[in-house]
Amino acid sequence: MSTLVFLEHHGGELQKGALGVLSKAASLGDDRVAGAVVGSGVKDAAGGAGAYGAQTVYVFDDPRLEAPLPQPRVDALASLVQEEGFDTVLFAASVLSADTAAGLAARLDAGLNWDLVDLAREDGRLVGKRPALSDSVYVDVGWTSEPRIALIRSGSFDPAQTGGTADVQERQADIQDFSLAATMVEQAHEESEGPSIEDADIVVAGGRGLGSPDAFSLVEDLAKALGGAVGATRAVVDAGWYPYSTQVGQTGRTVSPKLYVACGISGAIQHKVGMQGSGVIVAINKDPNAPIFEFSDLGVVGDLHEILPKLTELIRARKGS
Ligand SMILES: Cc1cc2nc3c(=O)[nH]c(=O)nc-3n(C[C@H](O)[C@H](O)[C@H](O)COP(=O)(O)OP(=O)(O)OC[C@H]3O[C@@H](n4cnc5c(N)ncnc54)[C@H](O)[C@@H]3O)c2cc1C
């Protein structure tokens, strides 16, 4: 068994999601676990993957790979998989990874299972776990041929340092002319303060119970005091109160912080599936029968407009700021 993990990077840093998938792959007991870093000026980032279980990291460092476009990455990965004989290729979900995984599946005539939340070896076979029926059940999925390609839902695995070192090998990408037909015209980055909701240890999320977009400042203040990130429900994102990039749930992000504070959120199943992996869930809701209390570790029944400012004040005072 040999697994290759696509190691996505931003700004010279390997992404947490990809390192989580790498850690999971390393825990499955395969003979070979390797990573692939594809980009321009990425050699320095590659070595770090050894600490997360990669025995080998293949680096494709080429100015033509600078833009985060999928097709040149398909060229690089397809030749690597064929030359090295990997039987499994894993991706942590992102827009770039999803496009690259789909292109690789088409190029290698391989099966792709997507939106997996877990992987296991059962009787020597690789089995993927995939939510179905609005995330209310999990189904086992497999592959009928090799290589097996899988796209893992974000936040499914935490990176785990094992302290190893990787053999870093540089490769040349044989990029096809048609793969360079698409070019990046412009790239924009959303400016945000603090950690992203997927990386944050603490997420404070707001729902329709806030009553107005202005009241999101209460959530922001608490998140800032705790050093966390702000999340939102689809109800408030659809209403234009907060950006989609913060939406937690079935059609948003999956988060698994150590602490999740849900403020004025009812706890619909579509929201729950995006945050149920959190370590401790605290809910503030004025309705004692709100479904969120069924899966919260700590519930506060009351008006968030009164509770949040006091909580923020208390935390600031405790932290001495
Ligand atoms: C296909 C599909 C996909 C979806 N994907 C997502 C998704 O990704 N993420 C997501 O979040 N939702 C998703 N939804 C929507 C989901 O079903 C819910 O409608 C949504 O999560 C509800 O958001 P909410 O909890 O903010 O609002 P509500 O359900 O309206 O809940 C508001 C809560 O605030 C409480 N409240 C009101 N006033 C106060 C106050 N002053 N103090 C304290 N509490 C107060 C109320 O008691 C209530 O429990 C999806 C739905 C569908 C059909």
PDBQT file of the ligand as one rigid body, heavy atoms in Angstrom, charges set to zero:
ROOT
HETATM    1  C1  LIG A 401     -29.713  22.200   1.918  1.00  0.00    +0.000 C 
HETATM    2  C2  LIG A 401     -29.528  23.095   3.126  1.00  0.00    +0.000 A 
HETATM    3  C3  LIG A 401     -28.253  23.439   3.495  1.00  0.00    +0.000 A 
HETATM    4  C4  LIG A 401     -28.050  24.249   4.625  1.00  0.00    +0.000 A 
HETATM    5  N1  LIG A 401     -26.769  24.552   4.995  1.00  0.00    +0.000 NA
HETATM    6  C5  LIG A 401     -26.570  25.248   6.134  1.00  0.00    +0.000 A 
HETATM    7  C6  LIG A 401     -25.254  25.538   6.602  1.00  0.00    +0.000 A 
HETATM    8  O1  LIG A 401     -24.255  25.200   5.976  1.00  0.00    +0.000 OA
HETATM    9  N2  LIG A 401     -25.133  26.212   7.768  1.00  0.00    +0.000 N 
HETATM   10  C7  LIG A 401     -26.196  26.626   8.510  1.00  0.00    +0.000 A 
HETATM   11  O2  LIG A 401     -25.998  27.246   9.572  1.00  0.00    +0.000 OA
HETATM   12  N3  LIG A 401     -27.446  26.396   8.074  1.00  0.00    +0.000 NA
HETATM   13  C8  LIG A 401     -27.659  25.728   6.913  1.00  0.00    +0.000 A 
HETATM   14  N4  LIG A 401     -28.923  25.542   6.473  1.00  0.00    +0.000 N 
HETATM   15  C9  LIG A 401     -30.030  26.263   7.154  1.00  0.00    +0.000 C 
HETATM   16  C10 LIG A 401     -30.500  25.590   8.429  1.00  0.00    +0.000 C 
HETATM   17  O3  LIG A 401     -31.492  24.652   8.128  1.00  0.00    +0.000 OA
HETATM   18  C11 LIG A 401     -31.091  26.629   9.383  1.00  0.00    +0.000 C 
HETATM   19  O4  LIG A 401     -32.136  27.306   8.731  1.00  0.00    +0.000 OA
HETATM   20  C12 LIG A 401     -30.096  27.660   9.902  1.00  0.00    +0.000 C 
HETATM   21  O5  LIG A 401     -28.953  27.025  10.417  1.00  0.00    +0.000 OA
HETATM   22  C13 LIG A 401     -30.748  28.472  11.007  1.00  0.00    +0.000 C 
HETATM   23  O6  LIG A 401     -29.888  29.514  11.372  1.00  0.00    +0.000 OA
HETATM   24  P1  LIG A 401     -30.012  30.210  12.804  1.00  0.00    +0.000 P 
HETATM   25  O7  LIG A 401     -29.783  29.178  13.868  1.00  0.00    +0.000 OA
HETATM   26  O8  LIG A 401     -29.127  31.394  12.780  1.00  0.00    +0.000 OA
HETATM   27  O9  LIG A 401     -31.490  30.769  12.816  1.00  0.00    +0.000 OA
HETATM   28  P2  LIG A 401     -32.811  30.263  13.550  1.00  0.00    +0.000 P 
HETATM   29  O10 LIG A 401     -33.094  28.836  13.246  1.00  0.00    +0.000 OA
HETATM   30  O11 LIG A 401     -33.856  31.261  13.225  1.00  0.00    +0.000 OA
HETATM   31  O12 LIG A 401     -32.460  30.342  15.104  1.00  0.00    +0.000 OA
HETATM   32  C14 LIG A 401     -32.269  31.524  15.784  1.00  0.00    +0.000 C 
HETATM   33  C15 LIG A 401     -32.160  31.181  17.262  1.00  0.00    +0.000 C 
HETATM   34  O13 LIG A 401     -31.861  32.330  17.995  1.00  0.00    +0.000 OA
HETATM   35  C16 LIG A 401     -32.559  32.276  19.211  1.00  0.00    +0.000 C 
HETATM   36  N5  LIG A 401     -32.721  33.643  19.683  1.00  0.00    +0.000 N 
HETATM   37  C17 LIG A 401     -33.538  34.627  19.186  1.00  0.00    +0.000 A 
HETATM   38  N6  LIG A 401     -33.357  35.769  19.839  1.00  0.00    +0.000 NA
HETATM   39  C18 LIG A 401     -32.406  35.539  20.782  1.00  0.00    +0.000 A 
HETATM   40  C19 LIG A 401     -31.797  36.338  21.775  1.00  0.00    +0.000 A 
HETATM   41  N7  LIG A 401     -32.120  37.650  21.930  1.00  0.00    +0.000 N 
HETATM   42  N8  LIG A 401     -30.880  35.778  22.602  1.00  0.00    +0.000 NA
HETATM   43  C20 LIG A 401     -30.545  34.458  22.460  1.00  0.00    +0.000 A 
HETATM   44  N9  LIG A 401     -31.096  33.662  21.538  1.00  0.00    +0.000 NA
HETATM   45  C21 LIG A 401     -32.003  34.190  20.706  1.00  0.00    +0.000 A 
HETATM   46  C22 LIG A 401     -33.870  31.608  18.893  1.00  0.00    +0.000 C 
HETATM   47  O14 LIG A 401     -34.425  31.003  20.069  1.00  0.00    +0.000 OA
HETATM   48  C23 LIG A 401     -33.426  30.576  17.859  1.00  0.00    +0.000 C 
HETATM   49  O15 LIG A 401     -33.136  29.325  18.475  1.00  0.00    +0.000 OA
HETATM   50  C24 LIG A 401     -29.158  24.737   5.359  1.00  0.00    +0.000 A 
HETATM   51  C25 LIG A 401     -30.446  24.378   4.964  1.00  0.00    +0.000 A 
HETATM   52  C26 LIG A 401     -30.628  23.577   3.870  1.00  0.00    +0.000 A 
HETATM   53  C27 LIG A 401     -32.034  23.200   3.491  1.00  0.00    +0.000 C 
ENDROOT
TORSDOF 0
